[in-house]
Amino acid sequence: MIISFNKNHKAKLVTVAAVQFLTAVLATAAPLKEGDPFPDLKQFGLEGHIPDIQGKVVLVDFFASWCHPCQESFPVMEALYKKYSDQGLVIVAINVDKNQADMDDFLKSHPADFVILRDAGNKLVSQVKIPTMPSSFLLDRTGKISAFHRGFKGEETRKEYTQEIEALLK
Amino acid sequence: MKIRPVPFLVLLAASGLLNGCANVQPWERGNLADPAMDGGRDPLGSMMSEHMWFSREAASGGRGVGGGGCGCN
């Protein structure tokens, strides 16, 4: 059957395309932005000991064993933790691997003294909707997002972390 | 041909709900990031093919990005 396209058809096809586009945009939009409160970590069934972050400056980092920039980020976060933990910095790294064994292998080769949690059901990460791996949120002492880092870019990110953390710890 | 509104709305809903598209979220790309997913695991072979296409067909590039596709950074 041959359908002749008049203006009416065209308008309806445009509507279909617009609805699909909006659906795609809404599905990929990151809901959290600077100034928003970060979700309560205790609400998502995370595995591991959730620290008390009341009144602390917190770096929440999402990582996975298969993510190469995450491997680079760990020594940097470890150094930051050692330098600033006495002043009130808490680092919480949240793993999103499917298998715990992969996370364990990763942590053997990238040891960390800061808090490691596991989002086995991907509940938290699905709510936060990070746009890339790794992603990290720096929270101020009131629990609000002070800075967001998309990916880890080596020295550039290390400098930004340092500046932002020092400013928040003052 | 007239388009009736009810079938059109059903079609509109179906096109949104029944299409085969799925967004692989950044945190779900463990399998895609596996080295086994890299199409160019034979560097010498890839180089030879690339050279052949460049020489015979004046074509090069277009072989995607490096890595397995984890979309990191």
gemmi code that builds the backbone of each chain (N, CA, C; Angstrom):
import gemmi

chains = {
    "A": [
        ("MET", (0.849, -1.196, 0.000), (0.000, 0.000, 0.000), (0.891, 1.256, 0.000)),
        ("ILE", (0.612, 2.095, -0.914), (1.397, 3.327, -0.981), (0.684, 4.431, -0.218)),
        ("ILE", (1.384, 5.043, 0.720), (0.779, 6.129, 1.497), (1.306, 7.446, 0.975)),
        ("SER", (0.394, 8.294, 0.581), (0.857, 9.612, 0.130), (1.004, 10.514, 1.342)),
        ("PHE", (2.130, 11.172, 1.415), (2.411, 12.012, 2.581), (1.889, 13.420, 2.368)),
        ("ASN", (0.839, 13.739, 3.062), (0.409, 15.124, 3.042), (0.923, 15.816, 4.306)),
        ("LYS", (0.507, 17.057, 4.534), (1.007, 17.824, 5.684), (0.636, 17.173, 7.004)),
        ("ASN", (-0.579, 16.566, 7.014), (-1.070, 15.920, 8.226), (-0.150, 14.779, 8.658)),
        ("HIS", (0.233, 13.950, 7.685), (1.142, 12.836, 7.985), (2.470, 13.346, 8.492)),
        ("LYS", (2.919, 14.388, 7.832), (4.239, 14.929, 8.167), (4.253, 15.421, 9.615)),
        ("ALA", (3.173, 16.131, 9.985), (3.090, 16.663, 11.352), (3.097, 15.531, 12.361)),
        ("LYS", (2.404, 14.436, 12.039), (2.326, 13.319, 12.981), (3.667, 12.589, 13.083)),
        ("LEU", (4.333, 12.483, 11.966), (5.657, 11.847, 12.014), (6.628, 12.689, 12.840)),
        ("VAL", (6.519, 14.009, 12.702), (7.361, 14.909, 13.493), (7.054, 14.724, 14.982)),
        ("THR", (5.757, 14.549, 15.299), (5.373, 14.329, 16.704), (6.020, 13.050, 17.242)),
        ("VAL", (5.962, 11.971, 16.432), (6.566, 10.696, 16.861), (8.058, 10.892, 17.123)),
        ("ALA", (8.734, 11.571, 16.194), (10.180, 11.796, 16.350), (10.463, 12.626, 17.596)),
        ("ALA", (9.635, 13.651, 17.828), (9.853, 14.529, 18.987), (9.669, 13.762, 20.294)),
        ("VAL", (8.633, 12.916, 20.340), (8.383, 12.126, 21.563), (9.555, 11.200, 21.833)),
        ("GLN", (10.059, 10.554, 20.786), (11.178, 9.627, 20.973), (12.438, 10.366, 21.413)),
        ("PHE", (12.644, 11.550, 20.820), (13.817, 12.345, 21.183), (13.738, 12.753, 22.654)),
        ("LEU", (12.567, 13.237, 23.065), (12.396, 13.675, 24.459), (12.577, 12.510, 25.423)),
        ("THR", (12.058, 11.333, 25.037), (12.218, 10.144, 25.879), (13.693, 9.840, 26.063)),
        ("ALA", (14.445, 9.921, 24.946), (15.881, 9.624, 25.013), (16.605, 10.640, 25.883)),
        ("VAL", (16.239, 11.919, 25.727), (16.891, 12.976, 26.515), (16.602, 12.787, 27.995)),
        ("LEU", (15.327, 12.512, 28.319), (14.955, 12.343, 29.725), (15.637, 11.119, 30.324)),
        ("ALA", (15.832, 10.076, 29.495), (16.449, 8.850, 30.007), (17.920, 9.058, 30.314)),
        ("THR", (18.557, 10.027, 29.635), (19.995, 10.190, 29.825), (20.345, 11.392, 30.706)),
        ("ALA", (19.356, 12.190, 31.082), (19.662, 13.400, 31.846), (20.188, 13.054, 33.233)),
        ("ALA", (21.258, 13.726, 33.628), (21.791, 13.524, 34.974), (20.995, 14.405, 35.928)),
        ("PRO", (20.351, 13.821, 36.916), (19.447, 14.617, 37.745), (20.161, 15.472, 38.782)),
        ("LEU", (21.391, 15.104, 39.140), (22.056, 15.838, 40.215), (22.940, 16.941, 39.663)),
        ("LYS", (22.919, 18.082, 40.360), (23.807, 19.167, 39.954), (24.389, 19.820, 41.206)),
        ("GLU", (25.337, 20.708, 40.999), (25.984, 21.368, 42.132), (24.952, 22.121, 42.973)),
        ("GLY", (25.067, 21.972, 44.286), (24.127, 22.619, 45.199), (23.021, 21.686, 45.678)),
        ("ASP", (22.808, 20.592, 44.920), (21.792, 19.612, 45.342), (22.334, 18.777, 46.498)),
        ("PRO", (21.456, 18.332, 47.401), (21.928, 17.399, 48.427), (22.183, 16.029, 47.805)),
        ("PHE", (23.276, 15.369, 48.219), (23.566, 14.031, 47.701), (22.664, 13.037, 48.425)),
        ("PRO", (22.165, 12.006, 47.716), (21.271, 11.045, 48.381), (21.937, 10.386, 49.602)),
        ("ASP", (21.101, 10.015, 50.565), (21.591, 9.358, 51.779), (22.109, 7.961, 51.419)),
        ("LEU", (23.373, 7.715, 51.687), (23.998, 6.444, 51.292), (23.329, 5.240, 51.959)),
        ("LYS", (22.673, 5.487, 53.074), (22.069, 4.358, 53.817), (20.781, 3.847, 53.177)),
        ("GLN", (20.295, 4.522, 52.171), (19.008, 4.153, 51.570), (19.134, 3.139, 50.429)),
        ("PHE", (20.337, 2.710, 50.107), (20.500, 1.957, 48.863), (21.050, 0.541, 49.042)),
        ("GLY", (21.109, 0.065, 50.271), (21.569, -1.306, 50.520), (23.002, -1.547, 50.077)),
        ("LEU", (23.847, -0.537, 50.252), (25.245, -0.684, 49.837), (25.955, -1.682, 50.748)),
        ("GLU", (26.831, -2.484, 50.156), (27.598, -3.451, 50.944), (28.843, -2.765, 51.481)),
        ("GLY", (29.154, -3.068, 52.736), (30.315, -2.442, 53.380), (29.850, -1.524, 54.492)),
        ("HIS", (30.814, -1.038, 55.252), (30.479, -0.186, 56.392), (30.353, 1.271, 55.943)),
        ("ILE", (29.146, 1.793, 56.062), (28.913, 3.186, 55.644), (29.364, 4.110, 56.777)),
        ("PRO", (30.302, 5.003, 56.491), (30.825, 5.859, 57.559), (29.861, 6.993, 57.912)),
        ("ASP", (30.098, 7.581, 59.061), (29.323, 8.754, 59.457), (29.935, 9.970, 58.758)),
        ("ILE", (29.165, 10.580, 57.877), (29.730, 11.694, 57.106), (29.162, 13.041, 57.546)),
        ("GLN", (28.456, 13.018, 58.658), (27.868, 14.257, 59.186), (28.960, 15.294, 59.440)),
        ("GLY", (28.839, 16.442, 58.836), (29.783, 17.532, 59.074), (31.159, 17.335, 58.453)),
        ("LYS", (31.281, 16.350, 57.577), (32.583, 16.088, 56.931), (32.548, 16.541, 55.463)),
        ("VAL", (33.744, 16.761, 54.939), (33.880, 16.971, 53.496), (34.052, 15.581, 52.888)),
        ("VAL", (33.217, 15.260, 51.903), (33.198, 13.881, 51.394), (33.435, 13.852, 49.882)),
        ("LEU", (34.327, 12.961, 49.480), (34.508, 12.707, 48.051), (33.877, 11.347, 47.765)),
        ("VAL", (32.795, 11.364, 46.984), (32.119, 10.111, 46.616), (32.523, 9.790, 45.182)),
        ("ASP", (33.185, 8.631, 45.023), (33.710, 8.268, 43.710), (33.089, 6.943, 43.267)),
        ("PHE", (32.627, 6.888, 42.026), (32.090, 5.639, 41.476), (33.169, 5.008, 40.597)),
        ("PHE", (33.481, 3.736, 40.870), (34.553, 3.080, 40.118), (34.169, 1.650, 39.751)),
        ("ALA", (34.914, 1.100, 38.784), (34.740, -0.302, 38.397), (36.105, -0.866, 38.027)),
        ("SER", (36.235, -2.171, 38.148), (37.545, -2.800, 37.897), (37.947, -2.688, 36.428)),
        ("TRP", (36.946, -2.648, 35.528), (37.248, -2.647, 34.098), (37.521, -1.246, 33.546)),
        ("CYS", (37.481, -0.260, 34.420), (37.608, 1.129, 33.976), (39.037, 1.603, 34.211)),
        ("HIS", (39.756, 1.857, 33.114), (41.183, 2.194, 33.248), (41.450, 3.507, 33.985)),
        ("PRO", (40.692, 4.571, 33.698), (40.946, 5.808, 34.461), (40.731, 5.614, 35.966)),
        ("CYS", (39.865, 4.664, 36.333), (39.646, 4.397, 37.768), (40.933, 3.892, 38.407)),
        ("GLN", (41.687, 3.104, 37.629), (42.951, 2.586, 38.158), (43.930, 3.726, 38.422)),
        ("GLU", (43.891, 4.731, 37.555), (44.775, 5.890, 37.756), (44.309, 6.741, 38.931)),
        ("SER", (43.009, 6.754, 39.150), (42.469, 7.655, 40.179), (42.766, 7.155, 41.596)),
        ("PHE", (42.928, 5.857, 41.771), (43.059, 5.332, 43.131), (44.295, 5.839, 43.877)),
        ("PRO", (45.481, 5.806, 43.270), (46.646, 6.340, 44.001), (46.480, 7.817, 44.351)),
        ("VAL", (45.837, 8.576, 43.484), (45.614, 10.008, 43.750), (44.674, 10.175, 44.933)),
        ("MET", (43.608, 9.408, 44.959), (42.646, 9.517, 46.071), (43.292, 9.049, 47.375)),
        ("GLU", (44.136, 8.035, 47.275), (44.816, 7.535, 48.474), (45.726, 8.626, 49.059)),
        ("ALA", (46.436, 9.315, 48.179), (47.325, 10.390, 48.638), (46.518, 11.525, 49.268)),
        ("LEU", (45.406, 11.870, 48.640), (44.545, 12.931, 49.190), (43.986, 12.521, 50.552)),
        ("TYR", (43.619, 11.264, 50.654), (43.058, 10.771, 51.916), (44.100, 10.859, 53.032)),
        ("LYS", (45.313, 10.437, 52.702), (46.373, 10.468, 53.718), (46.676, 11.899, 54.155)),
        ("LYS", (46.597, 12.816, 53.201), (46.950, 14.207, 53.501), (45.851, 14.935, 54.266)),
        ("TYR", (44.596, 14.672, 53.929), (43.512, 15.516, 54.458), (42.537, 14.816, 55.413)),
        ("SER", (42.691, 13.524, 55.642), (41.691, 12.832, 56.478), (41.662, 13.390, 57.907)),
        ("ASP", (42.838, 13.821, 58.401), (42.881, 14.383, 59.757), (42.082, 15.680, 59.867)),
        ("GLN", (41.972, 16.365, 58.720), (41.249, 17.656, 58.743), (39.748, 17.494, 58.472)),
        ("GLY", (39.312, 16.261, 58.238), (37.873, 16.040, 58.073), (37.451, 15.598, 56.685)),
        ("LEU", (38.394, 15.081, 55.897), (38.022, 14.567, 54.572), (37.699, 13.072, 54.672)),
        ("VAL", (36.553, 12.702, 54.109), (36.185, 11.285, 53.997), (36.096, 10.964, 52.515)),
        ("ILE", (36.729, 9.863, 52.119), (36.594, 9.429, 50.724), (35.816, 8.122, 50.718)),
        ("VAL", (34.758, 8.103, 49.920), (33.933, 6.903, 49.790), (33.957, 6.489, 48.322)),
        ("ALA", (34.581, 5.341, 48.051), (34.626, 4.847, 46.676), (33.583, 3.746, 46.550)),
        ("ILE", (32.712, 3.892, 45.572), (31.597, 2.954, 45.414), (31.796, 2.131, 44.146)),
        ("ASN", (31.863, 0.816, 44.354), (32.131, -0.089, 43.241), (30.832, -0.510, 42.566)),
        ("VAL", (30.854, -0.586, 41.221), (29.647, -0.969, 40.484), (29.859, -2.237, 39.658)),
        ("ASP", (30.912, -3.004, 39.983), (31.165, -4.259, 39.251), (30.023, -5.246, 39.444)),
        ("LYS", (29.826, -6.101, 38.445), (28.812, -7.157, 38.581), (29.272, -8.208, 39.583)),
        ("ASN", (30.556, -8.547, 39.517), (31.082, -9.599, 40.393), (31.989, -9.009, 41.458)),
        ("GLN", (31.781, -9.466, 42.684), (32.613, -8.951, 43.770), (34.076, -9.359, 43.591)),
        ("ALA", (34.294, -10.546, 42.986), (35.665, -11.028, 42.794), (36.473, -10.027, 41.962)),
        ("ASP", (35.813, -9.389, 40.984), (36.507, -8.399, 40.147), (36.936, -7.203, 40.989)),
        ("MET", (36.046, -6.790, 41.888), (36.391, -5.673, 42.768), (37.550, -6.057, 43.681)),
        ("ASP", (37.484, -7.284, 44.236), (38.538, -7.735, 45.148), (39.900, -7.766, 44.443)),
        ("ASP", (39.904, -8.252, 43.206), (41.163, -8.278, 42.435), (41.689, -6.861, 42.228)),
        ("PHE", (40.769, -5.965, 41.905), (41.143, -4.564, 41.674), (41.778, -3.975, 42.934)),
        ("LEU", (41.161, -4.255, 44.080), (41.652, -3.668, 45.334), (42.971, -4.280, 45.782)),
        ("LYS", (43.245, -5.511, 45.322), (44.550, -6.109, 45.647), (45.668, -5.340, 44.945)),
        ("SER", (45.406, -4.972, 43.709), (46.450, -4.255, 42.965), (46.383, -2.741, 43.174)),
        ("HIS", (45.276, -2.253, 43.712), (45.139, -0.817, 43.993), (44.641, -0.637, 45.417)),
        ("PRO", (45.511, -0.923, 46.388), (45.055, -0.877, 47.785), (44.644, 0.533, 48.210)),
        ("ALA", (43.627, 0.573, 49.074), (43.107, 1.870, 49.517), (42.766, 1.807, 50.998)),
        ("ASP", (43.096, 2.882, 51.718), (42.733, 2.979, 53.143), (41.385, 3.652, 53.333)),
        ("PHE", (40.897, 4.302, 52.291), (39.603, 4.974, 52.432), (38.459, 3.966, 52.298)),
        ("VAL", (37.240, 4.459, 52.478), (36.070, 3.565, 52.536), (35.712, 3.030, 51.141)),
        ("ILE", (35.521, 1.726, 51.075), (35.068, 1.099, 49.833), (33.675, 0.517, 50.095)),
        ("LEU", (32.725, 0.898, 49.282), (31.392, 0.320, 49.368), (31.083, -0.331, 48.024)),
        ("ARG", (30.103, -1.230, 48.045), (29.742, -1.905, 46.798), (28.249, -1.727, 46.529)),
        ("ASP", (27.976, -1.183, 45.352), (26.596, -0.974, 44.931), (26.214, -2.159, 44.041)),
        ("ALA", (26.027, -3.319, 44.690), (25.838, -4.561, 43.933), (24.593, -4.508, 43.047)),
        ("GLY", (23.540, -3.910, 43.544), (22.309, -3.844, 42.751), (22.241, -2.627, 41.845)),
        ("ASN", (23.307, -1.836, 41.835), (23.369, -0.598, 41.026), (22.212, 0.352, 41.338)),
        ("LYS", (21.727, 0.290, 42.574), (20.582, 1.139, 42.928), (20.983, 2.611, 43.045)),
        ("LEU", (22.090, 2.834, 43.751), (22.529, 4.226, 43.941), (22.968, 4.841, 42.614)),
        ("VAL", (23.790, 4.093, 41.882), (24.329, 4.649, 40.633), (23.205, 4.901, 39.623)),
        ("SER", (22.159, 4.076, 39.668), (21.019, 4.293, 38.774), (20.266, 5.564, 39.148)),
        ("GLN", (20.243, 5.868, 40.427), (19.561, 7.097, 40.855), (20.402, 8.328, 40.524)),
        ("VAL", (21.699, 8.200, 40.772), (22.590, 9.342, 40.550), (22.814, 9.574, 39.055)),
        ("LYS", (22.751, 8.496, 38.282), (22.900, 8.553, 36.826), (24.179, 9.264, 36.395)),
        ("ILE", (25.291, 8.698, 36.768), (26.553, 9.302, 36.360), (26.717, 9.181, 34.838)),
        ("PRO", (27.313, 10.180, 34.209), (27.402, 10.163, 32.749), (28.585, 9.366, 32.208)),
        ("THR", (29.564, 9.058, 33.049), (30.731, 8.311, 32.578), (31.385, 7.627, 33.761)),
        ("MET", (32.318, 6.745, 33.467), (33.088, 6.076, 34.523), (34.540, 6.523, 34.423)),
        ("PRO", (35.189, 6.914, 35.505), (34.599, 7.140, 36.813), (33.907, 8.509, 36.854)),
        ("SER", (33.121, 8.710, 37.871), (32.558, 10.028, 38.161), (32.632, 10.238, 39.659)),
        ("SER", (32.814, 11.487, 40.066), (32.912, 11.718, 41.508), (32.213, 13.016, 41.893)),
        ("PHE", (31.702, 12.994, 43.091), (31.002, 14.157, 43.660), (31.760, 14.582, 44.907)),
        ("LEU", (32.033, 15.871, 45.010), (32.646, 16.395, 46.231), (31.542, 17.101, 47.014)),
        ("LEU", (31.338, 16.635, 48.253), (30.253, 17.181, 49.074), (30.822, 18.086, 50.149)),
        ("ASP", (30.138, 19.175, 50.400), (30.594, 20.067, 51.477), (30.130, 19.526, 52.836)),
        ("ARG", (30.398, 20.269, 53.882), (30.098, 19.754, 55.231), (28.611, 19.632, 55.519)),
        ("THR", (27.788, 20.219, 54.644), (26.331, 20.091, 54.844), (25.751, 18.968, 53.977)),
        ("GLY", (26.601, 18.276, 53.240), (26.121, 17.159, 52.417), (25.660, 17.571, 51.034)),
        ("LYS", (25.884, 18.836, 50.682), (25.478, 19.298, 49.356), (26.630, 19.129, 48.359)),
        ("ILE", (26.267, 18.935, 47.102), (27.282, 18.736, 46.071), (27.980, 20.067, 45.790)),
        ("SER", (29.291, 20.061, 46.022), (30.074, 21.264, 45.804), (30.733, 21.235, 44.424)),
        ("ALA", (31.119, 20.039, 43.994), (31.760, 19.908, 42.679), (31.483, 18.521, 42.125)),
        ("PHE", (31.404, 18.463, 40.807), (31.215, 17.178, 40.137), (32.366, 16.967, 39.164)),
        ("HIS", (32.945, 15.759, 39.176), (34.030, 15.451, 38.247), (33.604, 14.328, 37.326)),
        ("ARG", (33.593, 14.671, 36.041), (33.227, 13.682, 35.030), (34.515, 13.060, 34.503)),
        ("GLY", (34.733, 11.787, 34.814), (35.963, 11.111, 34.403), (37.122, 11.479, 35.303)),
        ("PHE", (38.271, 10.914, 35.022), (39.479, 11.242, 35.757), (40.556, 11.574, 34.738)),
        ("LYS", (41.074, 12.810, 34.810), (42.010, 13.281, 33.783), (43.394, 13.507, 34.369)),
        ("GLY", (43.840, 12.577, 35.191), (45.205, 12.613, 35.720), (45.497, 13.844, 36.549)),
        ("GLU", (46.604, 14.510, 36.187), (47.103, 15.648, 36.957), (46.077, 16.783, 37.054)),
        ("GLU", (45.363, 16.989, 35.965), (44.344, 18.052, 35.931), (43.296, 17.821, 37.025)),
        ("THR", (42.810, 16.594, 37.111), (41.786, 16.281, 38.124), (42.398, 16.342, 39.524)),
        ("ARG", (43.639, 15.890, 39.657), (44.292, 15.920, 40.980), (44.384, 17.354, 41.500)),
        ("LYS", (44.758, 18.269, 40.610), (44.864, 19.689, 41.002), (43.497, 20.233, 41.419)),
        ("GLU", (42.487, 19.902, 40.630), (41.136, 20.384, 40.947), (40.659, 19.833, 42.288)),
        ("TYR", (40.871, 18.523, 42.483), (40.508, 17.905, 43.770), (41.173, 18.663, 44.922)),
        ("THR", (42.478, 18.883, 44.790), (43.248, 19.510, 45.871), (42.709, 20.895, 46.190)),
        ("GLN", (42.516, 21.703, 45.144), (42.008, 23.073, 45.350), (40.630, 23.056, 46.017)),
        ("GLU", (39.766, 22.221, 45.497), (38.387, 22.188, 45.997), (38.325, 21.663, 47.427)),
        ("ILE", (39.106, 20.623, 47.703), (39.095, 20.040, 49.055), (39.655, 21.047, 50.051)),
        ("GLU", (40.767, 21.697, 49.690), (41.362, 22.680, 50.613), (40.389, 23.820, 50.896)),
        ("ALA", (39.671, 24.252, 49.861), (38.704, 25.340, 50.056), (37.573, 24.912, 50.995)),
        ("LEU", (37.131, 23.669, 50.856), (36.019, 23.197, 51.696), (36.450, 22.902, 53.129)),
        ("LEU", (37.720, 22.537, 53.300), (38.193, 22.184, 54.651), (38.474, 23.415, 55.501)),
        ("LYS", (38.607, 24.577, 54.858), (38.951, 25.801, 55.606), (37.893, 26.145, 56.639)),
    ],
    "B": [
        ("MET", (-5.366, 9.384, 2.188), (-5.678, 8.427, 3.258), (-5.803, 9.168, 4.580)),
        ("LYS", (-6.869, 8.870, 5.314), (-7.091, 9.532, 6.605), (-6.450, 8.725, 7.713)),
        ("ILE", (-5.827, 9.420, 8.644), (-5.283, 8.708, 9.798), (-6.242, 8.877, 10.962)),
        ("ARG", (-6.738, 7.753, 11.492), (-7.650, 7.835, 12.646), (-6.838, 8.023, 13.925)),
        ("PRO", (-7.340, 8.811, 14.860), (-6.534, 9.174, 16.035), (-6.178, 8.010, 16.957)),
        ("VAL", (-7.116, 7.063, 17.156), (-6.833, 5.999, 18.133), (-5.687, 5.087, 17.654)),
        ("PRO", (-5.790, 4.537, 16.421), (-4.653, 3.729, 15.963), (-3.347, 4.517, 15.951)),
        ("PHE", (-3.467, 5.821, 15.639), (-2.240, 6.627, 15.625), (-1.614, 6.697, 17.008)),
        ("LEU", (-2.445, 6.892, 18.028), (-1.911, 6.975, 19.396), (-1.319, 5.634, 19.825)),
        ("VAL", (-1.981, 4.537, 19.416), (-1.451, 3.204, 19.732), (-0.090, 3.035, 19.062)),
        ("LEU", (-0.019, 3.468, 17.800), (1.247, 3.379, 17.061), (2.328, 4.222, 17.726)),
        ("LEU", (1.926, 5.407, 18.176), (2.878, 6.312, 18.842), (3.422, 5.685, 20.125)),
        ("ALA", (2.513, 5.109, 20.926), (2.934, 4.475, 22.177), (3.819, 3.274, 21.875)),
        ("ALA", (3.415, 2.486, 20.861), (4.173, 1.277, 20.523), (5.568, 1.638, 20.037)),
        ("SER", (5.664, 2.727, 19.261), (6.980, 3.107, 18.729), (7.924, 3.504, 19.857)),
        ("GLY", (7.341, 4.044, 20.943), (8.184, 4.423, 22.084), (8.551, 3.246, 22.949)),
        ("LEU", (7.600, 2.314, 23.078), (7.798, 1.239, 24.052), (8.378, -0.044, 23.460)),
        ("LEU", (8.088, -0.308, 22.185), (8.461, -1.613, 21.630), (9.683, -1.571, 20.717)),
        ("ASN", (10.352, -0.440, 20.640), (11.532, -0.427, 19.769), (12.672, -1.197, 20.443)),
        ("GLY", (13.609, -1.594, 19.665), (14.671, -2.459, 20.178), (15.848, -1.700, 20.754)),
        ("CYS", (15.703, -0.387, 20.925), (16.837, 0.394, 21.404), (17.000, 0.261, 22.918)),
        ("ALA", (18.223, 0.167, 23.330), (18.497, 0.138, 24.777), (19.745, 0.945, 25.026)),
        ("ASN", (19.671, 1.829, 26.003), (20.865, 2.582, 26.370), (21.681, 1.760, 27.355)),
        ("VAL", (22.924, 1.494, 27.000), (23.811, 0.818, 27.954), (24.396, 1.915, 28.828)),
        ("GLN", (24.070, 1.864, 30.091), (24.515, 2.924, 30.991), (26.026, 2.817, 31.234)),
        ("PRO", (26.658, 3.937, 31.571), (28.116, 3.910, 31.752), (28.585, 2.868, 32.760)),
        ("TRP", (27.780, 2.617, 33.794), (28.207, 1.671, 34.816), (27.911, 0.221, 34.428)),
        ("GLU", (27.305, 0.029, 33.238), (26.979, -1.334, 32.796), (27.888, -1.785, 31.649)),
        ("ARG", (29.000, -1.080, 31.483), (29.810, -1.348, 30.292), (30.974, -2.284, 30.557)),
        ("GLY", (30.864, -3.061, 31.622), (31.928, -4.014, 31.957), (32.180, -4.996, 30.837)),
        ("ASN", (31.103, -5.532, 30.245), (31.282, -6.505, 29.163), (31.832, -5.833, 27.909)),
        ("LEU", (31.356, -4.628, 27.627), (31.846, -3.920, 26.432), (33.313, -3.544, 26.576)),
        ("ALA", (33.740, -3.337, 27.826), (35.125, -2.927, 28.052), (36.084, -4.103, 28.034)),
        ("ASP", (35.532, -5.308, 27.954), (36.389, -6.493, 27.943), (37.271, -6.474, 26.690)),
        ("PRO", (38.556, -6.812, 26.840), (39.437, -6.818, 25.662), (38.920, -7.721, 24.543)),
        ("ALA", (38.137, -8.745, 24.910), (37.602, -9.647, 23.880), (36.653, -8.921, 22.932)),
        ("MET", (36.141, -7.758, 23.354), (35.211, -7.003, 22.510), (35.939, -6.103, 21.515)),
        ("ASP", (37.248, -6.055, 21.611), (38.028, -5.212, 20.706), (38.173, -5.921, 19.358)),
        ("GLY", (37.688, -5.276, 18.312), (37.737, -5.892, 16.990), (39.148, -6.006, 16.432)),
        ("GLY", (40.078, -5.230, 16.920), (41.428, -5.217, 16.356), (42.454, -5.810, 17.303)),
        ("ARG", (42.274, -7.087, 17.615), (43.184, -7.681, 18.597), (44.469, -8.194, 17.970)),
        ("ASP", (44.549, -8.112, 16.642), (45.778, -8.537, 15.962), (46.382, -7.279, 15.336)),
        ("PRO", (47.283, -6.610, 16.059), (47.781, -5.309, 15.581), (48.433, -5.388, 14.206)),
        ("LEU", (49.210, -6.454, 13.958), (49.887, -6.581, 12.670), (48.864, -6.769, 11.555)),
        ("GLY", (47.892, -7.644, 11.816), (46.838, -7.905, 10.837), (46.051, -6.641, 10.531)),
        ("SER", (45.744, -5.880, 11.581), (44.973, -4.640, 11.397), (45.767, -3.655, 10.546)),
        ("MET", (47.082, -3.600, 10.819), (47.944, -2.664, 10.096), (47.998, -3.033, 8.611)),
        ("MET", (48.099, -4.338, 8.356), (48.142, -4.817, 6.964), (46.840, -4.464, 6.239)),
        ("SER", (45.722, -4.733, 6.916), (44.421, -4.443, 6.285), (44.293, -2.962, 5.999)),
        ("GLU", (44.699, -2.176, 6.992), (44.609, -0.722, 6.863), (45.456, -0.250, 5.670)),
        ("HIS", (46.649, -0.801, 5.556), (47.553, -0.431, 4.472), (46.933, -0.797, 3.121)),
        ("MET", (46.336, -2.001, 3.081), (45.734, -2.466, 1.834), (44.583, -1.540, 1.422)),
        ("TRP", (43.722, -1.201, 2.378), (42.582, -0.333, 2.055), (43.054, 1.057, 1.631)),
        ("PHE", (44.086, 1.506, 2.300), (44.613, 2.828, 1.969), (45.182, 2.827, 0.558)),
        ("SER", (45.944, 1.752, 0.225), (46.631, 1.703, -1.064), (45.661, 1.435, -2.208)),
        ("ARG", (44.770, 0.486, -2.002), (43.923, 0.058, -3.118), (42.654, 0.882, -3.243)),
        ("GLU", (42.146, 1.342, -2.135), (40.846, 1.992, -2.184), (40.893, 3.451, -1.734)),
        ("ALA", (42.093, 3.934, -1.442), (42.254, 5.315, -0.975), (41.380, 5.596, 0.235)),
        ("ALA", (41.203, 4.567, 1.061), (40.343, 4.726, 2.238), (41.151, 4.435, 3.492)),
        ("SER", (40.953, 5.228, 4.485), (41.601, 4.940, 5.759), (40.761, 5.510, 6.887)),
        ("GLY", (41.029, 5.041, 8.064), (40.289, 5.520, 9.235), (38.914, 4.878, 9.325)),
        ("GLY", (38.088, 5.470, 10.134), (36.724, 4.972, 10.293), (36.648, 3.638, 11.007)),
        ("ARG", (37.666, 3.352, 11.789), (37.656, 2.054, 12.469), (37.304, 2.227, 13.945)),
        ("GLY", (36.600, 3.263, 14.238), (36.156, 3.447, 15.620), (37.244, 4.009, 16.495)),
        ("VAL", (36.981, 3.992, 17.776), (37.935, 4.544, 18.749), (38.717, 3.415, 19.383)),
        ("GLY", (39.815, 3.786, 20.020), (40.632, 2.786, 20.679), (39.929, 2.221, 21.893)),
        ("GLY", (40.360, 1.084, 22.322), (39.795, 0.473, 23.538), (38.591, -0.380, 23.232)),
        ("GLY", (38.088, -0.982, 24.249), (37.000, -1.932, 24.069), (35.629, -1.287, 24.086)),
        ("GLY", (35.563, 0.003, 24.388), (34.267, 0.670, 24.349), (33.641, 0.887, 25.709)),
        ("CYS", (34.455, 1.003, 26.734), (33.884, 1.209, 28.061), (33.356, 2.630, 28.218)),
        ("GLY", (33.759, 3.510, 27.312), (33.252, 4.878, 27.376), (33.813, 5.659, 28.550)),
        ("CYS", (34.932, 5.175, 29.089), (35.518, 5.865, 30.236), (36.013, 7.246, 29.822)),
        ("ASN", (35.862, 8.176, 30.731), (36.286, 9.563, 30.490), (35.567, 10.156, 29.282)),
    ],
}
model = gemmi.Model(1)
for chain_id, residues in chains.items():
    chain = gemmi.Chain(chain_id)
    for i, (resn, *xyz) in enumerate(residues, 1):
        res = gemmi.Residue()
        res.name, res.seqid = resn, gemmi.SeqId(i, " ")
        for name, pos in zip(("N", "CA", "C"), xyz):
            atom = gemmi.Atom()
            atom.name, atom.element = name, gemmi.Element(name[0])
            atom.pos, atom.b_iso = gemmi.Position(*pos), 0.0
            res.add_atom(atom)
        chain.add_residue(res)
    model.add_chain(chain)
structure = gemmi.Structure()
structure.add_model(model)
structure.setup_entities()
